[in-house]
Amino acid sequence: MKQYVGIALLIVGVVLLVLGFQEFVAFGSRISRALGGGPSERAWLLMIGGVVCTVLGSMGIFKK
């Protein structure tokens, strides 16, 4: 059962990372960065959430 939760977290983490990267390279985000601002808060939240879920999922799968 614990492995299924780990697999689900890993999948969710990868999806969040992909969505965060897409948000980061989006046209609106490029304009914001060009005008002196940083990437959007949503992009950061998606990428950080993706990393956290991916790490937790990997730990759940590979930990005995």
N, C-alpha and C positions, 0 to 999 in steps of 0.2 A: 504494500500500500504506500509506503514511504517513497518508493521509486516512482510511482505514478505521479505523486505530487512534485517530485523533482523534475520529471520529464515535462510536466505542465508548466512549471516555473521556467524551465529552460526555453520552451517554445515561446512563452509570453515574453521573456527577456529578449530573445532574438527579434521578435516582432516589434517590440518597443525600440530596440536599437535601430532597426531599419526605418521605422517611422521618424525617429529623432534625426537620423541622418538626412532623410528626405526633407524634413522641416528646416534643417540647417542649410541645405543647398537651395532652398526654394527662392524664387525671384524676390519676394518681399524681404526675406532675410538678407539676401545679397545687397539690396538697396540700403537696408538699415545698417549693415556693417560698413558699407562704402561711405555713408554719411557720418561715420564716427561712432556709431553705437556698436554694441556687441551682438552676438546672436540672440535670438528671441528666448525668452524665459521658457516657453513651451518646448523648444528644441533641447535645452539643457535638462529640463525635467524628464523628457522622454528618454534621453540618453542615459542619465543617471539611474532612472528606474530600470532601464534595460540592463545596465551593468549589474545592478543589485540582484535583479531576478535571475540573470544568467549565472552569477556566482552562487547564489543560494540553490538554484536548480542543479548545478554541477556538483555541489557539495552533497545534495540529497541523493544524487544518482551514484556517485563514486564512493561515498562513505559507507563503511560496513556497519 
